[in-house]
Amino acid sequence: VNGQGMSDTVQLEAPGKVVVEAEVQSAFQLSALELIVDGNIVRSEPCPAKHAGGIVVKQLVAEIPMEQSGWVALRARGPESRHVFDGPTWAHSSPIFITVAGKPIASKKDAAFFVEWIDRLIDSMGRRNRYAKPEDRQRVEALFRRAQSRFQAIATAAR
């Protein structure tokens, strides 16, 4: 993305477009190459049949708008193969992070999920009660509540 590789960060001073250039190579048949932004497929392209030599090669070039900080990744999908363990062929890249106007990545939807998830973790922790001392459990629950408070602030922040 804008010349940066996986796990790198692209800095944009303001909302704007970024250029994604990618290539996938696979010894197994692929059906699609998907461009993912913040967990959502924004572009999907079919992959070619195997080339001579048995290697699938697919390139993708795209210009995508980034209105807020987020991340970009690629996912390749293919049919089931006896050579692939447990199901269909797939691969997912590490993300490239995009920071817009210096603001951190913050998804209200994801934050709301974690607010609820932490409640489930605390409930499970209480049912299992595998702590040597009550103070140990209280310390862990306090950490969970601190994280939950941060996620709640993101989930309810105005955008």
JOSULQUI-V130862 format. One record per residue. N is the residue number from 1. D_CENTER is the distance of its C-alpha to the mean C-alpha in Angstrom with 2 decimals. Layout:
# JOSULQUI-V130862
n=N d_center=D_CENTER
n=N d_center=D_CENTER
This chain:
# JOSULQUI-V130862
n=1 d_center=15.08
n=2 d_center=18.52
n=3 d_center=19.55
n=4 d_center=16.92
n=5 d_center=15.13
n=6 d_center=11.98
n=7 d_center=11.32
n=8 d_center=13.85
n=9 d_center=14.10
n=10 d_center=15.85
n=11 d_center=18.23
n=12 d_center=19.56
n=13 d_center=22.67
n=14 d_center=22.26
n=15 d_center=20.21
n=16 d_center=20.51
n=17 d_center=19.34
n=18 d_center=17.51
n=19 d_center=18.32
n=20 d_center=15.93
n=21 d_center=17.88
n=22 d_center=16.69
n=23 d_center=18.55
n=24 d_center=18.02
n=25 d_center=20.96
n=26 d_center=21.50
n=27 d_center=24.59
n=28 d_center=23.58
n=29 d_center=23.73
n=30 d_center=20.63
n=31 d_center=20.72
n=32 d_center=17.84
n=33 d_center=15.43
n=34 d_center=12.62
n=35 d_center=11.18
n=36 d_center=7.94
n=37 d_center=7.88
n=38 d_center=6.12
n=39 d_center=5.27
n=40 d_center=8.87
n=41 d_center=10.85
n=42 d_center=13.15
n=43 d_center=15.17
n=44 d_center=16.21
n=45 d_center=19.08
n=46 d_center=21.29
n=47 d_center=21.86
n=48 d_center=25.45
n=49 d_center=27.62
n=50 d_center=28.14
n=51 d_center=30.05
n=52 d_center=33.19
n=53 d_center=32.51
n=54 d_center=29.84
n=55 d_center=26.76
n=56 d_center=24.37
n=57 d_center=23.38
n=58 d_center=21.29
n=59 d_center=20.67
n=60 d_center=18.72
n=61 d_center=19.62
n=62 d_center=18.42
n=63 d_center=18.97
n=64 d_center=16.56
n=65 d_center=17.33
n=66 d_center=15.42
n=67 d_center=17.30
n=68 d_center=15.34
n=69 d_center=13.06
n=70 d_center=9.37
n=71 d_center=7.00
n=72 d_center=7.59
n=73 d_center=7.01
n=74 d_center=9.51
n=75 d_center=10.27
n=76 d_center=13.95
n=77 d_center=15.81
n=78 d_center=19.41
n=79 d_center=22.21
n=80 d_center=23.27
n=81 d_center=25.23
n=82 d_center=27.67
n=83 d_center=26.26
n=84 d_center=22.75
n=85 d_center=22.56
n=86 d_center=21.97
n=87 d_center=21.05
n=88 d_center=19.69
n=89 d_center=18.56
n=90 d_center=14.89
n=91 d_center=12.74
n=92 d_center=9.16
n=93 d_center=9.07
n=94 d_center=7.81
n=95 d_center=6.48
n=96 d_center=9.50
n=97 d_center=9.91
n=98 d_center=12.43
n=99 d_center=14.95
n=100 d_center=17.35
n=101 d_center=20.78
n=102 d_center=19.85
n=103 d_center=17.91
n=104 d_center=14.98
n=105 d_center=11.57
n=106 d_center=12.52
n=107 d_center=11.55
n=108 d_center=14.71
n=109 d_center=13.41
n=110 d_center=10.86
n=111 d_center=13.72
n=112 d_center=16.22
n=113 d_center=14.50
n=114 d_center=14.77
n=115 d_center=18.31
n=116 d_center=19.34
n=117 d_center=17.61
n=118 d_center=19.53
n=119 d_center=22.69
n=120 d_center=22.25
n=121 d_center=21.80
n=122 d_center=24.92
n=123 d_center=26.79
n=124 d_center=26.04
n=125 d_center=27.05
n=126 d_center=30.27
n=127 d_center=31.15
n=128 d_center=30.77
n=129 d_center=32.50
n=130 d_center=32.24
n=131 d_center=33.27
n=132 d_center=36.41
n=133 d_center=37.27
n=134 d_center=36.42
n=135 d_center=35.48
n=136 d_center=32.66
n=137 d_center=31.15
n=138 d_center=31.72
n=139 d_center=29.96
n=140 d_center=26.80
n=141 d_center=26.92
n=142 d_center=27.41
n=143 d_center=24.20
n=144 d_center=22.31
n=145 d_center=24.13
n=146 d_center=23.39
n=147 d_center=19.61
n=148 d_center=20.17
n=149 d_center=22.26
n=150 d_center=19.63
n=151 d_center=17.11
n=152 d_center=20.13
n=153 d_center=20.91
n=154 d_center=17.56
n=155 d_center=17.86
n=156 d_center=21.39
n=157 d_center=21.28
n=158 d_center=22.81
n=159 d_center=21.03
